[in-house]
Amino acid sequence: MNTASKHQRIYAIVRKIPPGSVATYGDVATLAGLPGHARLVGYALHALPEFTDVPWQRIINAKGGISLGRAYPGGELHQRHLLEAEGIAFDANGKIDLKRFRWQPV
């Protein structure tokens, strides 16, 4: 399987995450049939064009936080605002309660 097809599998999973829910990079990798490739999910999301229908903001790290290193300055704050607009709450340490907001596909 080539990189482009792996990215498409990742995007298909991310598109299924409903508003108000999040998944970790590892969750997406596993659901895309790529267990152990959480970093590939990050690369795939980084490769998205600016105006995309893939809800990239719903992917967070395993600690419930927003990963740093966005393509542009302030990207982390933008992601947080998008998530808050969907009703996702952050605690005082900037973390999301995964027990409450983690997407559980049926």
C-alpha positions, -999 to +999 in steps of 0.1 A: +000+000+000+015+034-010+015+065+011-013+082-008-037+053-002-027+052+035-035+089+038-069+083+021-077+056+047-068+080+075-090+108+060-119+084+057-117+076+094-113+112+105-144+122+084-165+098+105-157+116+138-188+136+147-188+172+159-182+173+197-160+142+197-122+137+194-099+108+186-062+103+192-037+099+165-033+063+176-071+057+175-072+068+139-042+047+129-057+016+145-091+022+129-075+028+095-058-006+097-024+010+105-019+001+142+013+016+156+014+043+130+001+073+149+029+095+135+017+087+100-017+101+110+000+134+119+019+135+086-013+128+067-032+156+085-002+180+080-005+172+042-041+184+040-048+215+019-059+247+037-096+243+028-105+207+034-136+188+045-115+166+067-122+177+103-085+176+113-091+196+145-108+165+161-075+146+163-055+151+195-027+134+213-030+104+237-027+127+267-058+146+256-039+176+244-033+195+212+000+186+197+023+215+190+040+220+157+012+232+134+021+244+099+016+281+110+020+301+141-011+301+163-024+268+148-028+252+182-051+281+194-071+278+162-076+241+168-087+248+203-112+274+192-127+250+166-130+223+192-146+247+218-171+258+191-181+221+189-187+220+226-155+203+236-142+215+270-106+219+281-094+217+317-071+242+333-041+224+319-054+226+283-064+189+282-096+173+270-113+146+291-110+116+268-135+096+289-161+122+281-152+133+245-134+104+229-152+090+199-163+054+202-172+041+168-200+015+168 
